[in-house]
């Protein structure tokens, strides 16, 4: 994800009209993808007492639950905007990028970000530790790579306190760059992103995304490549029907497997759920399949009142016959409207307060947030770069369960401890 900050001119009354000129708001982007980038200004970090282990565990659970709600709210916006498209995005990448921006925010801007992100505290140290707990867990992971980077305009410097927390908590280094040379600046950022996403995310930003008004770009990149714990045999993959609605269908390569998985029928969602674990990892993919071929829109609505972080306790481990399509998906979206709707409007306005980022008195605001993500699901595994009361129907017989994903479904990749890393919907090849 990329989030960009621009400097605001301080003007007197007679020049007030110039402040509202569209040209004066020209700025940089914030891009998400399975990698995610931010252009922004960061704030001072004030050290406070650290939480106890018990408090950290409680805070992490609360954050995982709030993160699931955040993921669903973003998904609702994307589904409404692109109801017939394949969607893939990384809510964790978005949260991490905005979370770094939060460290540099003060006043009502900081308060808005705390509420919208579902942060467990308004204390900067506690916020930093919340993200650090996730990042340090996967720091040396062979399958999930998370990287952060700060690009700062030449002639500007990051405040010491912010640089300390960005380095020690977010593992982010800072490079000086000349945004006025927009072509070279964009190329430098794009090359960094490619290197951190196994070359899956290319050309995240165009040269016009940065200019002489850009002060800082914060980039978060996340890449996942995991093998299934139980792989689908390639010899069992064959073309089969995938229904777009009750009548129309297309032929797709459908993977087949008989194995023990977490499985549940959730009446409140009118859907069936399957959890497929990844090898040597705490990560898994959960697929939520509507019972009706045309049930995706209804499922999306029901998820608004459903806590995805609690879904595992409603699953049972049982033998399942699984049919699931091989697929690739790529998705990009500008997130300004979505984040404003989630309650983060102030950071895009002239009232934005990011005084704790740079050693400068120049006021800053976010100009644009852009997200781009990619996923591939096949027999070997998955590569990606980028809630209510429910009841499970009891198992009434020993007959083997069937999970036939031959119509549109919702899926997400998550850790039981930390929450959702990727989420999407599959509609068509």
Secondary structure, DSSP 4 states (H G I P E B T S, - for coil): -EEEEEE-----GGGHHHHTSGGGG-----B-SSEEEE----------PPPPHHHHHHHHHHHHHHHHHHHHHHHHHHHHH-TTS-EEE-HHHHHHHHHHHHHT--HHHHHHHHHHHT-S-S-HHHHHHHHHHHHHHTTT-SSEEEEEEEEEETT--B-HHHHHHHHHTS-EEEEEE-TTSHHHHHHHHHHHHHHHTTT-S---S-GGG--TTEEEEEEEEEEEEEEBSSPPPGGG-EEEEEESSSS-EEEEEEEEEEEEEEEEEEGGGTEEEEEEEBTTSSEEEEEEEESSTT-HHHHHHHGGG--GGGGGGG-EEEEEEEEEE-EEEEEEEE-HHHHHHTT--GGGSTT---TTSBSS---EEEEEEEEEEEEEE-SSEEEEE------BPPP-S-PPEEEEE-B-EEEEEEETTTEEEEEEEE---
